[in-house]
Every structure is written in C-alpha cells, then in structure tokens.
Amino acid sequence: MIEQQNPSTAPALDSLSFEDALRELEMIVQKLERGDVPLDDSIALYTRGEQLRAQCQKRLADAEARIEKLTVDASGAPSGVQPFRAD
C-alpha cells in the first residue's frame, strides 16, 4: 500500500501497479480538496497527480488493446477473435 508521501520521494511511476498508482492519485486528490496544503506542496502534488493520471490512462489503454472480443458464426460456434472496440 502507498502511504502519504512527499512527491519528490514517491516511487517511480513505472514501478507502481495500476492499483497503487490509482490509490496514490486518490490520496493526492483528497489532500488537494482539503485545501490545507501550502501552495508549493500543492503544485508538487498536482504535478505528481497529473503524472499518475497519465500513467493510469496509459495502462488502461494498453490493457484495452490486449483485450479481444470472441466472435461467433451463424450457428453460435466460436469463429475467431477481433480487437476490442469501445464503441
């Protein structure tokens, strides 16, 4: 579990699991919403939060690209796979 950390000593983004990155991002949002963080710390937290958001978004996009949709023929038998489309 990720504890409250100073953004400058936080783990590297690539070393975090999606869940840990999301958990850290949620903690940053909570801190910023409280409004009791000094300005310089708020800027550092915001920057780290933006990096975490981008990392989470990238990991989701990568996972989505790996998901395949099973296709079936007219009789209902599996006939292959096709790339996932979020349409």
C-alpha positions as CSV (number, residue, x, y, z in Angstrom):
1,M,0.0,0.0,0.0
2,I,1.2,3.5,-0.8
3,E,1.4,5.8,2.3
4,Q,1.2,9.5,2.2
5,Q,4.5,10.6,0.6
6,N,6.3,13.7,-0.5
7,P,6.0,13.7,-4.3
8,S,9.8,14.1,-4.6
9,T,10.4,10.8,-2.7
10,A,7.5,8.9,-4.2
11,P,8.2,5.7,-6.1
12,A,8.9,5.8,-9.8
13,L,5.7,5.6,-11.9
14,D,6.9,2.5,-13.8
15,S,7.4,0.6,-10.6
16,L,3.8,1.1,-9.4
17,S,1.0,-1.2,-10.2
18,F,-2.2,0.3,-11.7
19,E,-3.9,-0.1,-8.4
20,D,-1.1,1.6,-6.4
21,A,-0.9,4.5,-8.9
22,L,-4.7,5.0,-8.7
23,R,-4.6,4.8,-4.9
24,E,-1.8,7.4,-4.7
25,L,-3.8,9.6,-7.1
26,E,-6.9,9.4,-5.0
27,M,-4.9,10.3,-1.9
28,I,-3.5,13.4,-3.7
29,V,-6.9,14.5,-4.8
30,Q,-8.2,14.2,-1.2
31,K,-5.3,16.3,0.1
32,L,-5.8,19.0,-2.5
33,E,-9.6,19.0,-1.9
34,R,-9.0,19.6,1.8
35,G,-7.3,22.9,0.9
36,D,-4.9,22.9,3.8
37,V,-1.7,22.2,1.8
38,P,0.8,25.0,1.3
39,L,1.0,26.4,-2.3
40,D,4.4,24.9,-3.2
41,D,3.3,21.5,-1.9
42,S,0.0,21.8,-3.8
43,I,1.9,22.4,-7.0
44,A,4.1,19.4,-6.4
45,L,1.1,17.3,-5.6
46,Y,-0.7,18.5,-8.7
47,T,2.3,17.6,-10.8
48,R,2.6,14.2,-9.3
49,G,-1.2,13.7,-9.7
50,E,-1.0,14.6,-13.4
51,Q,1.8,12.1,-13.9
52,L,-0.2,9.4,-12.1
53,R,-3.3,10.1,-14.1
54,A,-1.3,9.8,-17.4
55,Q,0.3,6.6,-16.2
56,C,-3.1,5.1,-15.3
57,Q,-4.6,6.2,-18.6
58,K,-1.7,4.6,-20.5
59,R,-2.0,1.3,-18.6
60,L,-5.8,1.2,-19.2
61,A,-5.2,1.9,-23.0
62,D,-2.6,-0.9,-23.1
63,A,-4.9,-3.3,-21.3
64,E,-7.7,-2.4,-23.7
65,A,-5.5,-3.0,-26.7
66,R,-4.8,-6.6,-25.4
67,I,-8.5,-7.5,-24.9
68,E,-10.0,-9.4,-27.8
69,K,-13.7,-10.0,-28.5
70,L,-14.7,-13.5,-29.2
71,T,-16.7,-13.8,-32.5
72,V,-19.3,-16.4,-33.3
73,D,-20.7,-17.7,-36.6
74,A,-24.4,-18.0,-37.5
75,S,-24.7,-21.3,-35.7
76,G,-23.3,-19.8,-32.5
77,A,-19.9,-21.6,-32.6
78,P,-16.8,-19.6,-31.9
79,S,-15.2,-18.5,-35.2
80,G,-12.3,-16.3,-34.0
81,V,-11.4,-13.1,-32.3
82,Q,-11.3,-9.5,-33.2
83,P,-9.7,-6.5,-31.4
84,F,-11.7,-4.9,-28.7
85,R,-13.5,-1.7,-29.7
86,A,-15.1,0.5,-27.0
87,D,-17.8,1.8,-29.4
